[in-house]
């Protein structure tokens, strides 16, 4: 599976969801699509967790550097 960025991964998840909603999809294909979607969902969650950690580090760094009464 190619490495997708977050936005591409979300688009792929939407495509998979649309495919799973079709009435003419067989069980085997449905299970494979669901499994693919779960893997992409897990990767998206990891990307979000990493972004949150980076933001927290940046915010914490800003708060430590901030001294009340100083203007920026």
Secondary structure, 3 states (H helix, E strand, C coil): CCCCCHHHHHHHHHHHHHHHHCCCCCHHHHHHHHHHHHHHHHHHHHHHHHHHHHHHHHHHHHHHHCCCCCCC
